[in-house]
Amino acid sequence: MTADRQTVLSWIADLSATIVTDVDDLSDISQRIAAAPALEAAAFAAEALALTRIIAESVTLPAEFDRIAAPASASGETRQAFSILVAMGSAIAGCRVEWPSRPAARRARTRVSAAGDAGAAAAGSLGGDGADLYAWLTAVTAVSCRLISDIAADAAPIIRVETGVSLPSTVLAYQLYGDATRAGAMVDLAGSATPMIMPTLFDALAS
């Protein structure tokens, strides 16, 4: 598969800059990105997978997981290459996040499954050369989905809160959980524009 190397490397660089926090990992990724253009095709593909794995292993937040997506402008064989990278990255990252609720975990599992299907299809298009990659992606995706299912089973369900009057998030967090410091997470889940005035109807964690 012949992908646009610069597009792939730019994507990896952007992801590492927004997700990876370990200084040594960032330095290693930067050096390997600089050396990657000179690699043979097979070696470049393996290096792109390895770098994506490092980034995925650094994911801890839902927003970071959401960033592992192919550029909308990618097409042809470059798009297929991204399908493989996103499949692996999503599978690894998806089971590293402490999903805040069952619905969030289930949405992540759906994304991992869909990315795995797309990645496996791209690997399958390589014929015999992609057989091992196809089998590996399929197995990794299946394991990740099972782990995310376990996370979903343990995560808190969502409840619908109706107050009748707008209240500050800290007040509502204390009323719901006895802990005003949980206001920030409640605001994020509710999608409120400001923590000072919450909607009168919103979703919140049950516990």
C-alpha positions as CSV (number, residue, x, y, z in Angstrom):
1,M,0.0,0.0,0.0
2,T,1.4,3.4,-1.0
3,A,0.3,6.1,1.3
4,D,1.2,9.8,1.3
5,R,4.0,9.7,3.9
6,Q,3.9,13.4,4.7
7,T,0.2,13.3,5.5
8,V,0.6,10.2,7.7
9,L,3.6,11.7,9.6
10,S,1.8,15.1,10.0
11,W,-1.1,13.3,11.5
12,I,1.1,11.4,13.9
13,A,2.9,14.6,14.9
14,D,-0.3,16.4,15.6
15,L,-1.7,13.6,17.7
16,S,1.5,13.3,19.7
17,A,1.5,17.0,20.4
18,T,-2.0,16.9,21.8
19,I,-2.0,13.6,23.6
20,V,1.5,12.5,24.7
21,T,2.7,14.2,27.8
22,D,5.8,12.1,28.6
23,V,8.9,14.1,27.6
24,D,10.9,11.0,26.7
25,D,8.1,9.7,24.5
26,L,7.7,13.0,22.8
27,S,11.4,13.2,22.0
28,D,11.5,9.6,20.7
29,I,8.5,10.2,18.5
30,S,9.9,13.4,17.1
31,Q,13.2,11.7,16.2
32,R,11.5,8.8,14.6
33,I,9.2,11.0,12.6
34,A,12.2,12.8,11.2
35,A,13.9,9.6,10.2
36,A,10.7,7.9,8.8
37,P,10.7,9.3,5.3
38,A,13.9,7.5,4.4
39,L,12.5,4.0,5.3
40,E,11.5,1.4,2.8
41,A,7.7,1.0,2.4
42,A,7.3,-2.0,4.7
43,A,9.5,-0.5,7.4
44,F,7.6,2.8,7.1
45,A,4.3,1.1,7.6
46,A,5.6,-0.8,10.7
47,E,7.0,2.5,12.1
48,A,3.7,4.3,11.6
49,L,1.9,1.6,13.4
50,A,4.5,1.6,16.2
51,L,4.2,5.4,16.6
52,T,0.4,5.3,16.6
53,R,0.6,2.6,19.3
54,I,2.8,4.8,21.6
55,I,0.3,7.7,21.2
56,A,-2.7,5.5,21.9
57,E,-1.1,4.1,25.0
58,S,-0.9,7.7,26.3
59,V,-4.6,8.3,26.0
60,T,-6.5,8.8,29.3
61,L,-9.4,11.1,28.5
62,P,-12.4,10.8,26.3
63,A,-11.4,13.9,24.3
64,E,-8.1,12.3,23.5
65,F,-9.7,9.1,22.3
66,D,-12.0,11.3,20.0
67,R,-8.9,12.7,18.3
68,I,-7.9,9.4,16.9
69,A,-9.7,9.8,13.6
70,A,-8.6,9.9,9.9
71,P,-8.3,13.3,8.3
72,A,-11.4,14.0,6.2
73,S,-9.2,14.9,3.2
74,A,-7.4,11.5,3.0
75,S,-8.4,9.4,0.1
76,G,-7.4,6.3,-1.9
77,E,-4.5,4.3,-0.4
78,T,-3.7,7.0,2.1
79,R,-7.3,6.6,3.4
80,Q,-6.8,2.9,3.7
81,A,-3.6,3.4,5.6
82,F,-5.4,5.7,8.0
83,S,-8.1,3.1,8.5
84,I,-5.5,0.6,9.7
85,L,-3.8,3.1,12.0
86,V,-7.1,4.4,13.5
87,A,-8.3,0.8,14.0
88,M,-5.3,0.0,16.1
89,G,-5.1,3.3,17.9
90,S,-8.8,3.2,18.8
91,A,-8.6,-0.3,20.1
92,I,-5.7,0.5,22.4
93,A,-7.0,3.9,23.5
94,G,-10.6,2.9,24.0
95,C,-9.9,0.5,26.9
96,R,-7.5,2.9,28.6
97,V,-10.1,5.6,29.2
98,E,-12.1,5.6,32.5
99,W,-15.4,6.3,30.7
100,P,-17.6,8.4,33.0
101,S,-20.9,6.6,32.1
102,R,-22.3,3.5,30.5
103,P,-23.6,5.4,27.5
104,A,-20.1,6.9,26.9
105,A,-18.4,3.5,27.2
106,R,-21.0,2.0,24.8
107,R,-20.4,4.8,22.3
108,A,-16.7,4.2,22.5
109,R,-17.2,0.4,22.0
110,T,-19.2,1.2,18.8
111,R,-16.5,3.4,17.5
112,V,-13.8,0.8,18.2
113,S,-15.8,-1.9,16.5
114,A,-16.5,0.3,13.4
115,A,-12.9,1.4,13.2
116,G,-11.8,-2.3,13.5
117,D,-14.1,-3.3,10.7
118,A,-12.7,-0.5,8.4
119,G,-9.1,-1.4,9.4
120,A,-9.6,-5.1,8.7
121,A,-11.2,-4.3,5.3
122,A,-8.2,-2.2,4.4
123,A,-5.8,-4.9,5.6
124,G,-7.8,-7.5,3.6
125,S,-7.4,-5.4,0.5
126,L,-3.6,-6.1,0.6
127,G,-4.1,-9.7,-0.2
128,G,-1.7,-12.2,1.2
129,D,0.6,-9.4,2.4
130,G,-2.1,-8.2,4.7
131,A,-3.2,-11.6,6.1
132,D,-1.3,-11.3,9.4
133,L,-2.3,-7.7,9.9
134,Y,-6.0,-8.6,9.2
135,A,-5.9,-11.3,11.9
136,W,-4.1,-9.1,14.4
137,L,-6.4,-6.2,13.9
138,T,-9.5,-8.4,14.2
139,A,-8.1,-9.9,17.5
140,V,-7.1,-6.6,19.0
141,T,-10.5,-5.1,18.2
142,A,-12.4,-8.0,19.7
143,V,-10.3,-7.8,22.9
144,S,-10.8,-4.1,23.2
145,C,-14.6,-4.3,22.7
146,R,-14.7,-6.9,25.5
147,L,-12.7,-4.7,27.9
148,I,-14.9,-1.7,27.1
149,S,-18.0,-3.8,27.8
150,D,-16.6,-4.6,31.2
151,I,-16.0,-0.9,31.8
152,A,-19.5,-0.1,30.7
153,A,-20.9,-2.7,33.1
154,D,-19.1,-1.0,36.0
155,A,-19.8,2.6,35.0
156,A,-22.6,4.7,36.4
157,P,-25.8,4.9,34.5
158,I,-27.2,8.2,33.4
159,I,-30.2,9.8,35.0
160,R,-32.4,12.7,33.8
161,V,-32.4,15.7,36.2
162,E,-35.2,18.2,36.2
163,T,-34.9,21.2,38.6
164,G,-37.6,23.6,37.5
165,V,-35.3,26.5,38.1
166,S,-31.7,27.2,37.0
167,L,-29.1,26.6,39.7
168,P,-25.3,26.8,40.0
169,S,-23.5,23.6,39.2
170,T,-21.9,23.4,42.6
171,V,-25.3,23.5,44.3
172,L,-26.6,20.8,42.1
173,A,-23.5,18.6,42.5
174,Y,-23.8,18.9,46.3
175,Q,-27.5,18.0,46.2
176,L,-27.0,15.0,43.8
177,Y,-23.7,13.6,45.2
178,G,-22.9,15.4,48.4
179,D,-19.8,16.7,46.7
180,A,-19.6,20.1,45.2
181,T,-16.2,19.4,43.6
182,R,-18.0,17.1,41.1
183,A,-19.6,20.2,39.5
184,G,-17.1,20.4,36.6
185,A,-17.7,16.9,35.4
186,M,-21.5,17.4,35.7
187,V,-21.2,20.6,33.6
188,D,-19.3,18.7,30.9
189,L,-21.8,15.8,30.7
190,A,-24.8,18.2,30.7
191,G,-23.2,20.3,27.9
192,S,-23.9,23.5,29.9
193,A,-22.5,26.7,28.5
194,T,-21.7,28.0,32.0
195,P,-21.3,26.4,35.4
196,M,-23.1,29.3,37.1
197,I,-26.5,28.6,35.5
198,M,-27.3,25.0,34.7
199,P,-30.2,23.9,32.5
200,T,-33.4,23.0,34.2
201,L,-33.3,19.6,32.4
202,F,-30.1,17.7,31.9
203,D,-28.4,14.4,32.0
204,A,-26.2,13.4,35.0
205,L,-24.4,10.4,36.4
206,A,-26.6,8.4,38.8
207,S,-23.9,8.2,41.4
